[in-house]
Amino acid sequence: MKIVMLDSYTTNPGDLSWEQFEALGDFVAYDYTPADKTVERAKDADIVITNKTLLPRQVLEQLPKCRYIGLLSTGFNVVDIDYVKEKNIPVCNVPTYSTQAVAQLTFALITEIYNNVALHNEAVHNGEWTACRDFCFWKTPLINLQGKIIGLIGYGKIGSAVAKIADAYEMNILCYVPSKKPQPNFTNFRFVELDELLKSSDIVSLHCPLTPQTEKMVNAEFISKMKKNAILINTSRGASVDEDALADALKNGRIFAAGVDVLSSEPPKADNPLLKCQNCIITPHIAWAGLETRQRLVKIAYENLKSFLDGKIVNNVY
């Protein structure tokens, strides 16, 4: 049995092991696979594993031996799902492996905007505290989370993990979901309509999947309903934000700041308007990338494949 992994490097740049996969058959892992090499590398494979390498219909039609597609991700938009359904090829993803890690980065972005830790650390190392006559100083307003209103758009596993942290900070939590969900047991939590959430929230945080309804959901109209001192956080999907509209709002003071871990195109193009916004913190899609998180991802990806080989399909996306 031949197993081909098309783009292994981001998941494992050298600090993890593929030995479990190697024990299952003839295993080959490529760091990266250009589009024009996908068919050549995967045409004889029984098992194809991918992260971001695209598997559209025109590629899949040229992989006659493929009987299983494994994903090193939760998202599955890199695979033509209509085609694999027709051919009854399971596509197994890795759900919920990064829930706590994404919630952690969500608050890392929030607290960096509210406390400017990096700015104050730099000031101290540049001698500003040494030269100060007072025992402390601050270069920007420092904002407390306690009592602030956080608005969550989406309430899956990540949204609920973010709510748990917000509750520990004694924040007020508003949440918008398109369909009704059970009321969670937090002190100050309410499900509300989107307009009320935007009008009331000090922090708006996205935790929704990318769908036709959520694509560019954060547009000029959406932002116009937010408070002027509000911040936007996106650790969900980059394409949920109209980046031109967000950049315009940030530059013109229509909202206070933004913190994003995802962009519409990754890596971003040099002309992405958010790159020039000083009040926008951008991290390079790292919420999922902690060592422990990647270890969990690899373990689940292996278990998905082993289950398939043992005659049981788990985490099939369709």
C-alpha positions in Angstrom: 0.0 0.0 0.0 1.4 3.4 -1.0 0.7 6.4 1.2 1.7 9.9 -0.1 1.6 13.0 2.0 1.7 16.0 -0.3 2.6 18.9 2.0 4.1 17.8 5.4 6.3 20.7 6.3 4.0 23.1 8.0 2.6 20.3 10.2 6.0 18.8 10.9 9.0 21.0 10.1 11.3 18.5 11.8 10.2 18.3 15.4 7.7 15.5 15.0 7.8 11.9 13.7 6.0 10.1 10.9 7.0 6.7 12.2 3.4 5.6 12.8 2.5 6.3 9.2 5.7 4.6 8.0 4.6 1.4 9.8 1.4 1.3 7.7 2.9 0.9 4.3 5.1 2.5 1.7 5.0 6.1 3.0 6.4 9.1 1.3 6.2 12.7 2.7 6.9 15.7 0.6 7.5 19.0 2.3 5.6 20.8 -0.5 3.9 19.8 -3.7 3.5 22.4 -6.6 0.2 22.1 -8.4 1.9 20.7 -11.5 3.5 17.9 -9.5 0.4 16.7 -7.6 -0.7 14.0 -10.2 2.8 12.8 -10.7 3.4 12.2 -7.0 -0.1 10.8 -6.1 -1.1 8.8 -9.2 0.0 5.5 -7.8 -1.1 6.2 -4.2 -3.8 4.2 -2.4 -3.8 6.9 0.4 -3.4 10.6 -0.3 -2.8 13.0 2.6 -3.0 16.7 2.2 -3.1 19.9 4.2 -3.3 22.8 1.7 -2.5 21.1 -1.6 -5.6 21.3 -3.8 -7.3 18.2 -5.0 -9.9 19.4 -7.5 -11.9 17.1 -9.8 -9.4 17.3 -12.7 -6.6 16.1 -10.4 -8.7 13.4 -8.6 -9.8 12.0 -12.0 -6.1 11.2 -12.6 -5.7 9.3 -9.3 -7.3 5.9 -10.1 -5.9 4.0 -7.1 -6.9 6.6 -4.5 -9.3 5.1 -2.0 -8.8 7.4 1.0 -8.0 11.1 1.5 -6.6 12.2 4.8 -6.6 15.8 5.8 -4.0 17.5 8.2 -6.6 20.1 8.9 -10.2 20.7 10.1 -11.2 22.5 6.9 -11.8 20.4 3.8 -12.4 23.0 1.0 -9.1 21.8 -0.7 -10.9 18.7 -1.9 -13.7 18.4 -4.5 -16.3 16.9 -2.2 -18.8 16.3 -5.0 -16.3 14.1 -6.8 -15.3 12.0 -3.8 -19.0 11.5 -3.0 -19.5 10.1 -6.5 -16.6 7.8 -6.1 -17.3 6.9 -2.4 -13.8 8.0 -1.3 -13.8 9.0 2.4 -12.2 12.3 3.2 -11.3 12.4 6.9 -10.4 15.6 8.7 -9.0 16.4 12.1 -11.7 18.2 14.1 -11.3 20.0 17.5 -7.6 19.4 17.8 -6.9 23.1 18.3 -9.9 24.3 20.2 -8.0 25.5 23.3 -5.1 26.8 21.3 -7.3 29.1 19.2 -9.1 30.3 22.3 -5.7 31.1 23.9 -4.6 33.1 20.9 -7.9 34.9 20.8 -7.2 36.3 24.2 -3.5 36.9 23.4 -4.6 39.3 20.7 -7.2 40.9 23.0 -4.8 41.5 25.8 -2.0 42.7 23.6 -4.4 45.4 22.3 -5.7 46.3 25.8 -2.3 46.2 27.6 0.3 46.8 24.8 2.8 44.4 26.5 5.2 44.4 23.5 5.3 48.2 23.4 6.0 48.6 27.1 8.6 45.9 27.1 10.4 47.7 24.2 10.2 51.0 26.1 11.8 49.5 29.2 14.6 47.9 27.1 15.2 51.2 25.4 15.9 52.9 28.8 12.6 54.7 29.3 11.9 53.2 32.7 15.5 53.8 33.8 15.1 57.5 32.9 11.7 57.8 34.5 11.3 59.7 37.8 8.2 57.7 38.8 8.0 54.1 39.8 5.8 53.3 36.7 4.7 54.8 33.5 2.4 53.8 30.6 2.6 54.8 27.0 -1.0 54.0 26.0 -4.3 53.7 27.9 -4.5 50.4 29.7 -7.9 48.7 29.6 -9.3 46.1 31.9 -11.3 43.2 30.6 -13.5 42.9 33.7 -17.0 44.1 32.9 -16.3 44.6 29.2 -18.8 43.1 26.7 -17.5 40.5 24.3 -19.6 39.5 21.4 -19.1 36.1 19.9 -20.2 35.3 16.4 -20.5 31.6 16.3 -20.7 29.2 19.3 -19.1 25.9 18.4 -16.3 24.3 20.4 -14.0 27.3 20.0 -16.6 29.9 20.6 -17.6 28.1 23.8 -14.0 27.8 24.9 -13.6 31.6 24.4 -16.8 32.2 26.4 -15.3 30.1 29.3 -12.2 32.3 29.4 -14.3 35.5 29.1 -16.5 34.3 32.0 -13.3 33.8 34.1 -12.4 37.4 33.4 -15.9 38.4 34.6 -16.8 39.8 31.2 -20.4 40.1 29.9 -20.9 37.7 26.9 -23.2 38.2 24.0 -23.4 35.6 21.3 -25.0 35.4 17.8 -25.8 32.1 16.2 -28.1 31.6 13.2 -29.9 28.7 14.8 -31.0 28.3 18.4 -28.6 26.6 20.9 -29.0 25.6 24.6 -28.2 28.4 27.1 -24.8 27.8 28.6 -24.2 28.1 32.3 -22.2 31.3 32.5 -22.9 34.2 34.8 -23.5 36.9 32.2 -24.3 35.3 28.9 -27.1 36.0 26.4 -27.9 34.9 22.8 -28.8 38.0 20.8 -29.4 39.2 17.3 -26.4 40.3 15.3 -27.3 44.0 15.3 -27.6 44.1 19.1 -24.3 42.3 19.5 -22.5 44.8 17.2 -24.1 47.8 18.9 -23.3 46.7 22.4 -19.9 44.8 22.2 -16.5 46.3 23.2 -14.9 43.3 21.5 -16.4 41.4 18.5 -14.8 38.0 18.0 -15.4 35.7 15.0 -15.8 32.0 15.6 -17.9 30.9 12.6 -17.2 28.6 9.6 -16.7 30.1 6.1 -19.9 29.8 4.2 -21.6 31.8 1.5 -23.4 33.6 4.3 -20.2 34.5 6.3 -17.9 35.3 3.4 -17.0 39.0 3.7 -19.6 39.3 6.5 -17.4 41.9 8.1 -18.0 44.7 5.6 -18.5 48.4 5.8 -22.1 48.0 6.9 -21.2 45.5 9.6 -18.4 47.8 11.0 -20.7 50.9 10.9 -22.9 49.2 13.6 -19.9 48.6 16.0 -18.8 51.0 18.7 -16.1 53.4 17.8 -13.9 52.1 20.7 -14.6 48.5 19.8 -12.0 46.0 18.6 -12.5 43.1 16.1 -10.8 39.8 16.5 -10.6 37.1 13.8 -9.1 33.7 14.6 -11.6 32.0 12.3 -11.4 32.4 8.5 -9.8 35.3 6.7 -12.3 35.4 4.0 -15.0 36.3 6.5 -13.6 39.9 6.5 -13.7 42.4 3.7 -10.1 43.6 4.3 -10.5 46.8 2.3 -13.5 47.8 4.5 -11.7 46.9 7.7 -8.5 48.8 6.7 -10.6 51.8 5.9 -12.4 51.7 9.2 -9.1 51.3 11.1 -7.4 54.2 9.4 -10.4 56.5 9.8 -11.1 55.7 13.5 -14.4 54.0 12.9 -13.3 51.2 15.3 -10.4 51.2 17.7 -8.3 48.2 16.6 -8.3 44.7 15.2 -6.3 41.5 15.9 -6.3 38.8 13.2 -4.6 35.5 12.9 -6.0 34.8 9.4 -6.2 36.7 6.1 -8.1 36.1 2.9 -4.9 35.0 1.1 -2.1 33.2 2.9 0.7 34.2 2.7 -0.7 37.7 2.2 0.0 39.7 -1.0 2.2 42.7 -0.5 -0.6 45.0 -1.2 -3.0 43.6 1.5 -4.4 46.9 3.0 -4.2 45.5 6.6 -0.4 45.3 6.5 -0.3 49.1 6.6 -2.7 49.5 9.5 -0.7 50.3 12.7 -3.8 49.5 14.9 -4.1 46.0 13.4 -2.2 43.2 15.0 -1.5 40.4 12.5 -0.1 37.0 13.4 0.7 34.5 10.6 -2.0 31.9 11.2 -0.3 30.4 14.3 -3.2 29.7 16.6 -3.0 26.0 15.7 0.8 25.7 15.5 1.9 24.9 19.0 3.9 21.7 19.4 1.3 20.1 21.6 -1.4 21.0 19.2 0.5 19.6 16.2 1.2 16.4 18.1 -2.5 16.0 18.7 -3.2 16.7 15.0 -0.7 14.0 13.8 -2.1 11.5 16.3 -5.7 12.0 15.1 -4.7 11.9 11.4 -3.0 8.6 12.1 -5.9 7.2 14.0 -8.3 8.3 11.2 -6.2 6.3 8.7 -5.7 3.3 10.9 -9.5 3.2 11.5 -10.1 3.2 7.8 -7.6 0.4 7.2 -9.4 -1.6 10.0 -12.7 -1.2 8.3 -14.2 1.7 10.3 -14.4 5.2 8.9 -14.2 8.1 11.4 -14.3 11.9 10.9 -15.5 11.6 7.3 -16.5 15.2 6.3 -19.5 14.2 4.2 
